[in-house]
Amino acid sequence: MPNTIAQDMPTAHVVIGLAELAQVMSITPDKLKRNWRRWHAKLGMPRKHHATDVWPRRQIEVWLTSQAHVNATPSNDNTFEVPEEVHETRVAEQNKALRESLGVSG
């Protein structure tokens, strides 16, 4: 019997580890380990695996995106020219909003 798509996927595509998630969130792994339960209760952060420090990657991606609190510019008009600096501006706004919601300075 052939493997399913999930069985063929490397584990790194399914879960995100402590160090990588901390890097994405611009915090130390220690701070993430100490605070994830509070963020789970207060901000809806997904729960980590019960046996180790890994989180479901897709749920974390959705959660991080939802924490940005940045209004998206409608992009249905395919003729609209988007200035090059818009992406960098949006990423900076999202990072700032995420840090504020997590109480991280910087």
Secondary structure as GFF3:
##gff-version 3
##sequence-region A 1 106
A	DSSP	alpha_helix	5	8	.	.	.	ID=ss1
A	DSSP	alpha_helix	11	14	.	.	.	ID=ss2
A	DSSP	beta_strand	15	17	.	.	.	ID=ss3
A	DSSP	alpha_helix	18	24	.	.	.	ID=ss4
A	DSSP	alpha_helix	29	43	.	.	.	ID=ss5
A	DSSP	beta_strand	54	56	.	.	.	ID=ss6
A	DSSP	alpha_helix	57	66	.	.	.	ID=ss7
A	DSSP	alpha_helix	85	102	.	.	.	ID=ss8
###
